[in-house]
Amino acid sequence: MTTKATLYLRPELHKALKMKAAQTSQSMSETANQAIEAALTEDLEDIRSLRERAGGPTESYESFVAGLKADGLL
């Protein structure tokens, strides 16, 4: 599944993207998606982790801080 987006690229970025796509026999969209994914890998992992933990157990702030103190981290 994909979402259409309009991006405004500086001319030199557009040229580099176009050249890279041609070199790798990919579309500009595929090349841009790979570059963006590489740049945002950590953020994507965080989003996936948050989705997995949604609806899971929660802990109060006080309990969390007490745990950190007990572990010598605070």
C-alpha positions as CSV (number, residue, x, y, z in Angstrom):
1,M,0.0,0.0,0.0
2,T,1.3,3.5,-0.8
3,T,0.2,7.0,-0.2
4,K,0.6,9.8,-2.8
5,A,2.6,12.7,-1.5
6,T,3.9,15.9,-3.1
7,L,7.5,16.7,-2.3
8,Y,9.4,19.8,-3.3
9,L,13.0,18.9,-4.0
10,R,15.9,21.2,-4.6
11,P,17.0,20.8,-8.3
12,E,20.3,19.1,-7.3
13,L,18.4,16.5,-5.2
14,H,16.0,15.9,-8.0
15,K,18.8,15.3,-10.4
16,A,20.6,13.0,-8.0
17,L,17.4,11.0,-7.3
18,K,16.7,10.7,-11.0
19,M,20.3,9.5,-11.7
20,K,20.3,7.0,-8.8
21,A,17.0,5.6,-9.9
22,A,18.3,5.1,-13.5
23,Q,21.5,3.5,-12.2
24,T,19.6,1.0,-10.0
25,S,16.8,0.4,-12.6
26,Q,14.2,1.5,-10.1
27,S,11.5,4.1,-10.2
28,M,12.2,7.5,-8.5
29,S,9.5,6.6,-6.0
30,E,11.2,3.3,-5.0
31,T,14.6,5.0,-4.7
32,A,13.1,7.8,-2.6
33,N,11.3,5.4,-0.4
34,Q,14.5,3.5,0.3
35,A,16.4,6.6,1.1
36,I,13.7,7.9,3.4
37,E,13.3,4.6,5.2
38,A,17.1,4.4,5.7
39,A,17.0,7.9,7.2
40,L,14.0,7.2,9.4
41,T,14.7,3.6,10.5
42,E,15.0,4.4,14.2
43,D,11.8,6.4,14.1
44,L,10.0,3.6,12.3
45,E,11.2,1.1,14.9
46,D,9.8,3.4,17.7
47,I,6.4,3.7,16.0
48,R,6.2,-0.1,15.6
49,S,7.2,-0.6,19.3
50,L,4.5,1.9,20.4
51,R,1.9,0.1,18.3
52,E,2.9,-3.3,19.8
53,R,2.6,-1.9,23.4
54,A,-0.7,-0.1,22.9
55,G,-3.3,-1.4,25.3
56,G,-0.6,-3.1,27.4
57,P,-0.1,-2.7,31.2
58,T,0.6,0.7,32.5
59,E,2.6,1.9,35.5
60,S,2.2,5.1,37.5
61,Y,4.9,7.7,37.4
62,E,5.5,7.3,41.1
63,S,6.0,3.5,40.7
64,F,8.3,4.1,37.7
65,V,10.5,6.5,39.7
66,A,10.5,4.2,42.7
67,G,11.8,1.4,40.4
68,L,14.5,3.6,39.0
69,K,15.6,4.5,42.5
70,A,15.5,0.9,43.6
71,D,17.8,0.0,40.7
72,G,20.2,2.8,41.5
73,L,19.5,4.7,38.3
74,L,18.2,7.8,40.1
